[in-house]
């Protein structure tokens, strides 16, 4: 009977150890995912020593990103050069290009910042370099870009014809 109790106790210990290992693996996975999502904030915060320093580092990082976005957005919400009407742009053959290589091309689909749902590019407009910079800045601060047929917002449909 005593031997059975010892075996039972050993099994309980093994189960606890297995649960701890599983919990540690889950925690490590969550930490890795969080680090990937917030690498800039984590890098700044990891150098800090106290909770107050961590909070300050996170706030400073977010503030820098917001300031850079403001600088870029001051020009972006001005309408781009409308080369064609929506209907005219729809008649052209279209091709998908890397967003970074779309400068000087005619946009063939909408691109919105959501929220609030403000269109930053519409079909018929000439795509400017500032738009591409702005899209990258939006990504950096975690804002959502919608409207493109490529949900990753890495490519965009453009008219085959370039801007005049």
N, C-alpha and C positions, 0 to 999 in steps of 0.2 A: 504493500500500500504506500509506503514511504517512497519507494522507487517511482511509482506512478505519479505521486505528487511532484517529485523532482523533475520528471519528464514533462509534466504539465506546466510547471514553472518555467522550464527551459523553452518550451513552445511559446508560452506567453511572451517571454523576453525576445525570442526570434521574431514574433509577430510585431512587437513594438518597434524593434530595430528596422524591420522591413517598412513599417509605416513611416518611420522617421526618414529613411532613405527616400521613399516615394515623395514625402512632403518636401524634402530638400531638393529633389530633382524638379518638382513643380515650381518651387520658389526660384530656383536657378533659371528655369525656362522663362518665368515671368520677369525676372530681373533682366535677362537678355533682351526680351521683347521691349521692355520699357527703355532700356539703354539705346536700342536701335531707334525707337520713336523720338526720344528726347536726348540724343547724343550731345548736342551743344549745351543743353542745360545741365546734364549729368557731368560733363567735363568741367564746367565752371563750378558746379556744386561740390564735386569730389575734392577740389583743392581747398575748400573751406573746412574749418575745424569745428565750428559750433553751429547750432541750428540757425541762429541769427545770421551767421555768415553764409550759410547755405541759402536761406531765404533771400538775402541780399543779392547773391550771385545769380539766382534764378530770375529775380526781378530785373537785374541789370541786363542779362542776356535777352530777355523778352523785350525790354525797352529798346535795346539796340536794333533788334529786328523790326520793331514797329517804326522806329525812326527811319530806317532804310526804306521800308515800304512806303512811308509818307512821302519821302523824297521822290520816289519813282512815280507814285500815284498822282502827284500834282499835275503831271502832263498827260497821263494816260487817259483820263476821263474826258479829255477834249476829243471830239469826234475825229476819227482818222479820215484820210482823203477818200471820199466816196468816188470811186472810178466808174462803177456801174450801179444801176438800180438793182434791187433784189431780184427782180424778174430777169434782167439781163444777165446777171451773174449766174442764175440758175440754168441758163441756156448753154453755157460753156461746158466743155469736157472738164472733168475734175480728176485730180490725182491726190494721193495722200503723200505728204512729205513730213519729215521730222520738223517739229515746231521750231527748233533752233535754226533750221534752214529755210524757213518760210518768209523771211524778210524780203520785201520787194515783190511779193506775190499777192494775188487778189484772193481774199478770204472767200470761201465757199460755204461756210457754216458759222453758226453763232458760237460765241464763247462768253459765258456769264461768270461773274463772281457771285456765289450764293452762300449764305445770304449777303446782300439783300436782293439779288437777282438783277443786278445792273449789267447790261451787255457791254463788254469791253471790245468786242469785235463782231461785226455783222457781215453777211455776204455782200460782196461788191466793194468792200473797203480794201485799201492797200495796207498790208501788214507792215508795221514799223518795228524797228529794233527795240524801241522803248517798251512795246507790248511784250516782247519776249523776255526782257529784263524783269518786267513787272510780274509776269507769270511765274518766273523762277523765285522772285521775292515772296509771292503768295504761297508757293509750295513750302518755302523755308519756314514760314510762320504758321503753317498748317491750315491755311484757308482752302476752301473747296472751289474748284473750277468746274463748271458744268456746261452742257450744251454741245460739246464736241462728240462726234460719233465714236471717238477713241476715249473711253472713260478714264484712261490713265493720263490724259491730256499731254501725251508725248508727241502725238502726230496731229495734223490738221488737214482737212480737205481744202485744196486751193484750186482755182481755175488754172487750166494749162497755160493760159496767157499771163505774162508778167505785167506789172504795173507800167503805165506809160511813162 
